[in-house]
Amino acid sequence: MQTRRMEFVAPCHFGLEAVIRRELQGLGFSVTGTQDGRVSFAADNGPEGLVRANIHLRSAERVLLLVGRFHAVTWDELFEGIKALPWEEILPTDARFWVTKAVSVRSRLFSPSDIQRIVKKAMVERMKARSGSQVFPETGADYPLRVFLLNDEVSVCLDTTGESLHKRGYRKSNVAAPIAENLAAALLMLTPWRPDRILVDPFCGSGTFVIEAAMMAANIAPGIHRHFTAEQWENLVPPAVWKEARREAYASIDTGVQPDLQGYDIDPQAIEVAKISAREAGVEELVHLQVRDVADLHHRKKYGFILTNPPYGERLGAEDQAALTALYRTLGERYASLADWSMYVITSFPEAERAIGRKADRNRKLYNGMIETRFYQYFGAKPPRRMHASEEGSRE
Ligand SMILES: C[S@@+](CC[C@H](N)C(=O)[O-])C[C@H]1O[C@@H](n2cnc3c(N)ncnc32)[C@H](O)[C@@H]1O
């Protein structure tokens, strides 16, 4: 049981499925399917895979353990399908279990509260029949479930993660409109940026892009500092598996890297928060964070990357709209002054491209939470093949 193959589902931001697929393959998992906002994968050694996915995935929202999949168009079929699953092998008799989320898309069974109620009832029925017990105290570990119906196909999953994976544990203070850490990591992975290339975020706020980049550069696993729901599941995942995975993750940290990562913001408080977060993430020495207006953005070296999330200006008046246009114009001017740089901008400001003053080489629609945004991509020249990072710009 303890090394058996397990199947998982990783929900992610809509439109970023290819990023998580690549990440999963890089971690040695076999990807078994992709749907909008979710990627399925499998591990031959299930417990080890469960732990590795939680600790190492940068772009996923959470890791769900697939318990079963079946077809249901009536409440009876849902009840029987749930009852047919081997809950007594998965849940200890004192487990606290409930459906934390039910989602139905293009399916006949629709009401989330009815799905939640019937699933729980069917599970209790199965547990009663198999354990001989009539009452379940639910005083033990949490086993939250997520149930998805898509085209009448029911997927029943246990949430192994708990608090979303974007919570790495390093962001302790609040700032306005931070980008989610897993979205920031996914966007970084969408660009050709590599740790030996310069990265600047001129609107860095709490520093998410540069901190995520530093963690990648130093090979710091995103989940190294936090806990997960499945750590309580000693019946499914022996504590030694967590311990060994954490030990390995710590041992793999590359303390010798010297990336060129810079975050600027006009707001001193944001920079303060960014510095605290960088310290918490263990990358304080790898990032340069400073108060600076985008109007003063410059860099003497070539071939760098701007990756940024400027103010969006949701629901702004005409005056603010003009200020925002001016801000994006300044960004465009500063970018134009940087030799052979690439720029990636995520924003929902509809005038962004026009104000920047250059049509993006590519742009794609993405959701930042509920906000529809565009990810504008401006491609700069590639550095000559044999040029070492330290030599970049030396020919200016
Ligand atoms: C959407 S937030 C960026 C959030 C950031 N990605 C994070 O994860 O926290 C936009 C940031 O732009 C900053 N900003 C606004 N005007 C600026 C300017 N002229 N120069 C530099 N930063 C500016 C704001 O202070 C704010 O922190």
The ligand as an SDF file (V2000), in Angstrom:
LIG
                    3D

 27 29  0  0  0  0  0  0  0  0999 V2000
    0.4530   45.8490   -8.8390 C   0  0  0  0  0  0  0  0  0  0  0  0
    1.6720   46.4180   -7.7370 S   0  0  0  0  0  0  0  0  0  0  0  0
    2.9840   45.2620   -7.9430 C   0  0  0  0  0  0  0  0  0  0  0  0
    2.8120   44.1000   -7.0160 C   0  0  0  0  0  0  0  0  0  0  0  0
    3.9880   43.1420   -7.0300 C   0  0  0  0  0  0  0  0  0  0  0  0
    4.0610   42.3800   -8.2750 N   0  0  0  0  0  0  0  0  0  0  0  0
    3.9110   42.1920   -5.8350 C   0  0  0  0  0  0  0  0  0  0  0  0
    3.9160   40.9810   -6.0520 O   0  0  0  0  0  0  0  0  0  0  0  0
    3.7980   42.6700   -4.7050 O   0  0  0  0  0  0  0  0  0  0  0  0
    2.3050   47.8490   -8.5410 C   0  0  0  0  0  0  0  0  0  0  0  0
    3.4150   48.5700   -7.7900 C   0  0  0  0  0  0  0  0  0  0  0  0
    3.8480   49.6870   -8.5730 O   0  0  0  0  0  0  0  0  0  0  0  0
    4.3480   50.6680   -7.6850 C   0  0  0  0  0  0  0  0  0  0  0  0
    4.4830   51.9630   -8.4020 N   0  0  0  0  0  0  0  0  0  0  0  0
    3.4980   52.8310   -8.7470 C   0  0  0  0  0  0  0  0  0  0  0  0
    4.0240   53.8950   -9.4110 N   0  0  0  0  0  0  0  0  0  0  0  0
    5.3700   53.6770   -9.5080 C   0  0  0  0  0  0  0  0  0  0  0  0
    6.4560   54.3850  -10.1030 C   0  0  0  0  0  0  0  0  0  0  0  0
    6.2730   55.5570  -10.7080 N   0  0  0  0  0  0  0  0  0  0  0  0
    7.6820   53.8300  -10.0470 N   0  0  0  0  0  0  0  0  0  0  0  0
    7.8900   52.6570   -9.4070 C   0  0  0  0  0  0  0  0  0  0  0  0
    6.9120   51.9440   -8.8090 N   0  0  0  0  0  0  0  0  0  0  0  0
    5.6640   52.4480   -8.8610 C   0  0  0  0  0  0  0  0  0  0  0  0
    3.3400   50.6510   -6.5450 C   0  0  0  0  0  0  0  0  0  0  0  0
    3.9060   51.2030   -5.3690 O   0  0  0  0  0  0  0  0  0  0  0  0
    3.0230   49.1460   -6.4360 C   0  0  0  0  0  0  0  0  0  0  0  0
    3.7990   48.5430   -5.4360 O   0  0  0  0  0  0  0  0  0  0  0  0
  1  2  1  0
  2  3  1  0
  2 10  1  0
  3  4  1  0
  4  5  1  0
  5  6  1  0
  5  7  1  0
  7  8  2  0
  7  9  1  0
 10 11  1  0
 11 12  1  0
 11 26  1  0
 12 13  1  0
 13 14  1  0
 13 24  1  0
 14 15  1  0
 14 23  1  0
 15 16  2  0
 16 17  1  0
 17 18  1  0
 17 23  2  0
 18 19  1  0
 18 20  2  0
 20 21  1  0
 21 22  2  0
 22 23  1  0
 24 25  1  0
 24 26  1  0
 26 27  1  0
M  CHG  2   2   1   9  -1
M  END
$$$$
